[in-house]
């Protein structure tokens, strides 16, 4: 029997929306597109959905299988976010997509931007206090927004303009840098405690 709760859905949606921060990722996505790297919106949304739901139910067990914990996973992910922030802030290329040429759907869009360590650990944290079906609905709504933003990125680029993208890229690079440091420090405290 489903225990749908509108308040839980809305709260989980807002928390996940803030953590995914697809609007803050627009400069990264625009930069990838302008560099000729293709991002498949549907594939990114579906893969993110699969990863988030799988991690929601099996994340803690999966991490234990590899003899690690959530805090260690979050610290490793914070380092990836830190590298992305360095790219954005200083306009250097650290991530080279050596898989499929010209593709950026999986790295860095699906991981770490959408279904990254912050989102995965947040989903696990929400699981402790919310019904799974409410979290899944919140994830679905977030990924619909992600899909729309990825699909309409050229329109967003035209609206913002090159100067706006450059300024917002550096601004959000610093924000992402701060988020990565916070994720690193808060989880380092957990490990050291």
C-alpha positions as semicolon CSV with decimal commas, in nm:
position;residue;x (nm);y (nm);z (nm)
1;X;0,000;0,000;0,000
2;X;0,134;0,341;-0,098
3;X;0,182;0,598;0,178
4;X;0,178;0,912;-0,036
5;X;0,231;1,230;0,161
6;X;0,229;1,564;-0,020
7;X;0,438;1,734;0,247
8;X;0,707;1,464;0,227
9;X;0,708;1,484;-0,154
10;X;0,743;1,864;-0,152
11;X;1,013;1,864;0,116
12;X;1,212;1,587;-0,055
13;X;1,170;1,767;-0,389
14;X;1,304;2,095;-0,253
15;X;1,599;1,931;-0,077
16;X;1,695;1,733;-0,387
17;X;1,641;2,035;-0,614
18;X;1,886;2,235;-0,403
19;X;2,144;1,955;-0,403
20;X;2,114;1,870;-0,775
21;X;2,120;2,244;-0,855
22;X;2,067;2,200;-1,230
23;X;2,029;2,575;-1,273
24;X;2,373;2,623;-1,119
25;X;2,512;2,365;-1,361
26;X;2,394;2,556;-1,669
27;X;2,736;2,719;-1,728
28;X;2,906;2,375;-1,723
29;X;2,648;2,229;-1,962
30;X;2,669;2,527;-2,198
31;X;3,049;2,503;-2,192
32;X;3,035;2,132;-2,278
33;X;2,792;2,203;-2,564
34;X;3,005;2,488;-2,700
35;X;3,309;2,258;-2,688
36;X;3,125;2,023;-2,925
37;X;3,043;1,760;-2,665
38;X;2,697;1,609;-2,703
39;X;2,464;1,574;-2,408
40;X;2,165;1,345;-2,455
41;X;1,894;1,486;-2,226
42;X;1,678;1,173;-2,221
43;X;1,969;0,938;-2,158
44;X;2,103;1,164;-1,881
45;X;1,763;1,180;-1,708
46;X;1,698;0,804;-1,733
47;X;2,048;0,706;-1,616
48;X;2,024;0,951;-1,327
49;X;1,684;0,808;-1,232
50;X;1,819;0,452;-1,235
51;X;2,126;0,547;-1,030
52;X;1,929;0,746;-0,773
53;X;1,657;0,485;-0,720
54;X;1,909;0,199;-0,709
55;X;2,123;0,391;-0,460
56;X;1,814;0,480;-0,256
57;X;1,751;0,111;-0,191
58;X;2,094;-0,047;-0,217
59;X;2,343;0,234;-0,157
60;X;2,447;0,156;0,195
61;X;2,479;-0,217;0,122
62;X;2,678;-0,144;-0,195
63;X;2,922;0,078;-0,010
64;X;2,964;-0,186;0,261
65;X;3,036;-0,444;-0,009
66;X;3,335;-0,233;-0,112
67;X;3,427;-0,186;0,254
68;X;3,355;0,185;0,254
69;X;3,101;0,413;0,414
70;X;2,884;0,707;0,313
71;X;3,126;0,963;0,456
72;X;3,421;0,825;0,256
73;X;3,206;0,816;-0,058
74;X;3,101;1,177;-0,002
75;X;3,463;1,287;0,048
76;X;3,570;1,119;-0,276
77;X;3,281;1,284;-0,456
78;X;3,370;1,622;-0,308
79;X;3,712;1,594;-0,473
80;X;3,544;1,538;-0,812
81;X;3,321;1,842;-0,749
82;X;3,632;2,038;-0,648
83;X;3,798;1,954;-0,982
84;X;3,485;2,066;-1,171
85;X;3,485;2,390;-0,973
86;X;3,850;2,452;-1,063
87;X;3,759;2,402;-1,431
88;X;3,476;2,652;-1,407
89;X;3,656;2,916;-1,203
90;X;3,990;2,917;-1,383
91;X;3,871;2,811;-1,730
92;X;4,101;2,507;-1,752
93;X;4,022;2,155;-1,870
94;X;4,074;1,879;-1,616
95;X;3,812;1,630;-1,732
96;X;3,893;1,468;-2,060
97;X;3,623;1,242;-2,186
98;X;3,824;0,949;-2,314
99;X;3,526;0,722;-2,366
100;X;3,296;0,799;-2,654
101;X;3,434;1,092;-2,852
102;X;3,228;1,406;-2,816
103;X;3,001;1,262;-2,549
104;X;2,955;1,415;-2,205
105;X;2,625;1,258;-2,105
106;X;2,757;1,021;-1,839
107;X;3,064;1,212;-1,716
108;X;3,032;1,484;-1,599
109;X;2,654;1,538;-1,650
110;X;2,504;1,223;-1,491
111;X;2,794;1,189;-1,248
112;X;2,881;1,407;-1,062
113;X;2,644;1,690;-1,166
114;X;2,301;1,523;-1,139
115;X;2,346;1,190;-0,962
116;X;2,661;1,289;-0,778
117;X;2,777;1,214;-0,425
118;X;2,576;1,496;-0,271
119;X;2,254;1,377;-0,437
120;X;2,319;1,011;-0,355
121;X;2,399;1,077;0,010
122;X;2,098;1,310;0,035
123;X;1,871;1,037;-0,104
124;X;2,005;0,795;0,159
125;X;1,953;1,056;0,432
126;X;1,594;1,120;0,321
127;X;1,528;0,745;0,328
128;X;1,581;0,749;0,704
129;X;1,283;0,977;0,765
130;X;1,057;0,962;0,459
131;X;0,859;0,695;0,275
132;X;1,045;0,559;-0,028
133;X;0,756;0,625;-0,268
134;X;0,751;0,995;-0,172
135;X;1,125;1,024;-0,234
136;X;1,089;0,849;-0,571
137;X;0,818;1,096;-0,678
138;X;1,043;1,385;-0,568
139;X;1,331;1,236;-0,769
140;X;1,103;1,202;-1,076
141;X;0,994;1,566;-1,059
142;X;1,355;1,680;-1,026
143;X;1,464;1,473;-1,322
144;X;1,183;1,615;-1,536
145;X;1,330;1,959;-1,465
146;X;1,681;1,828;-1,542
147;X;1,554;1,687;-1,873
148;X;1,389;2,019;-1,971
149;X;1,701;2,221;-1,887
150;X;1,930;1,982;-2,077
151;X;1,692;1,968;-2,373
152;X;1,655;2,347;-2,400
153;X;2,015;2,441;-2,319
154;X;2,059;2,629;-2,651
155;X;1,760;2,850;-2,566
156;X;1,906;2,912;-2,221
157;X;2,241;2,998;-2,382
158;X;2,073;3,251;-2,613
159;X;1,884;3,410;-2,324
160;X;2,189;3,446;-2,102
161;X;2,446;3,537;-2,372
162;X;2,822;3,475;-2,379
163;X;2,909;3,738;-2,117
164;X;2,636;3,614;-1,888
165;X;2,758;3,256;-1,928
166;X;3,118;3,356;-1,857
167;X;3,023;3,551;-1,544
168;X;2,779;3,286;-1,418
169;X;3,032;3,009;-1,492
170;X;3,289;3,168;-1,264
171;X;3,030;3,261;-1,002
172;X;2,885;2,909;-0,989
173;X;3,239;2,769;-1,000
174;X;3,310;2,946;-0,672
175;X;2,975;2,826;-0,532
176;X;3,054;2,468;-0,639
177;X;3,400;2,506;-0,484
178;X;3,241;2,611;-0,155
179;X;2,993;2,321;-0,172
180;X;3,274;2,073;-0,237
181;X;3,475;2,207;0,058
182;X;3,168;2,190;0,284
183;X;3,093;1,832;0,173
184;X;3,458;1,739;0,232
185;X;3,486;1,900;0,577
186;X;3,150;1,781;0,713
187;X;3,220;1,422;0,610
188;X;3,581;1,437;0,728
189;X;3,447;1,529;1,074
190;X;3,222;1,223;1,062
191;X;3,518;0,999;0,972
192;X;3,740;1,146;1,243
193;X;3,471;1,129;1,514
